[in-house]
Amino acid sequence: MDEDRLTAFVGKAIGDFGALLNGALVVIGDRLGLYRAMAGGGAVTPAELAARTGTHERYVREWLNAQSGGGFVTYEGDGRYSLPEEHMIALTDESSPACVVGGYQLALAAAHSTDRITDAFRTGEGVGWGEHHHDLYPGCERFFGPSYRNYLTTAWIPALDGVETKLQQGAAVADVGCGHGISTMAVAAAYPNSHVVGFDPHEGSVEAARKQAADAGLSERVRFEVATAQSFPGQFDLVMFCDALHDMGDPAGAATQARSALAHDGTLMVVEPMAGDRVEDNLNPIGTAYYAFSNFLCTPSSLSQPVGTGLGAQAGEARLAKIISEAGFSTVRRAAETPLNMVLEARP
């Protein structure tokens, strides 16, 4: 027995307790507007922050102390606290690709399924996306939205061979597994001559996407339909799977359907979580987070569907490329990447 190692691990465990609970406190701070009320306003007392947000000072004081200990806000002394500008961007500015606040909402929603996932460990059964806490869908939208809005049409699509020119001239695009349609609407807004269709098997998500498209004035060139990745109809110049392929029960069938739905010179774009091909490549903070999300969401989702491949969120480029190639694509390459995502381009 290495007593120093034991002591160090207990210290790590206690730190994780605080991290777990502080994550939930981030969601509370987001819901109550505590971060937004601190943004750009200098140091505040708990009483001042409570007055700004219509909350109770005693709760706010404890929240500020926990958040200070966790490194989210800064204790300035004399009972005053501040929100660093850099943290303000990550916690309040959803136009920035650095915004991570939606990830806390998504993670907490996933954690609500702990009992259900415990049972799934025993039975091997899947848990579909629609079976989780109601915050899962908006949390997912808010987590992925900043990346899609900042990178999809400015970096990822331009990195594909000849695709942006087609979209500028007018092309047909399918966004398969579109969820609330953030990626779908980003393409429609950037390329007004093209028509974009978002497909998702979850009716509630399709309804939410239709409403958001109408609110954004995009209904004339984007539409949303309920369909699976193995059966979506139509012929397209570009088919996109945005953080969706690994969640599917039958990713091979989805890739095969995408191949049949593409024009002869069409392109498949697959956006996936950043991952190495070996477990040891992913034993880092990003990989740890994705493995955990995958345990609660991605793998159970796949196992709840026919075939149940269970790729998981850290499938890696080699395995993804193999599935896509075996579906009839002649070339697969990594076209772009960010710290959180890889973008694969496949051509017939």
Number of C-alpha atoms within 10 A of each C-alpha: 5 6 8 9 10 11 11 10 12 12 12 12 12 11 12 12 12 16 16 13 13 21 20 17 17 22 20 16 20 18 11 15 18 22 23 17 19 22 19 13 10 12 20 18 19 23 16 16 23 20 13 13 16 12 16 13 16 11 11 20 19 12 19 24 18 18 22 18 15 16 13 20 20 18 20 13 8 7 13 17 23 22 25 16 13 10 18 19 19 17 25 21 16 19 14 16 18 17 23 20 22 26 19 23 26 24 24 21 22 23 18 16 16 13 9 15 21 12 12 16 12 8 9 13 17 23 22 18 20 14 11 19 15 14 15 24 21 17 21 19 19 21 22 20 23 21 20 22 20 16 18 21 19 13 15 22 22 16 19 20 13 12 17 18 13 16 22 13 11 15 19 20 26 29 25 28 27 27 28 27 29 21 24 30 27 19 23 24 19 15 21 18 16 19 20 27 22 29 27 24 17 19 16 14 23 24 17 16 25 20 15 17 24 13 10 11 12 17 16 12 17 25 22 27 21 16 18 16 25 18 13 20 16 13 18 24 20 24 27 23 24 25 19 22 26 26 27 29 26 22 25 21 18 23 25 20 17 31 24 17 21 22 15 13 11 22 25 26 23 24 23 24 25 21 23 16 14 12 12 9 11 19 14 10 9 15 21 13 15 22 21 15 18 20 17 25 27 28 25 26 25 27 23 20 18 10 14 19 18 23 22 23 26 23 20 21 20 13 13 20 20 13 17 28 19 12 20 16 21 11 12 21 14 17 19 18 18 13 9 14 16 20 25 24 24 24 20 18
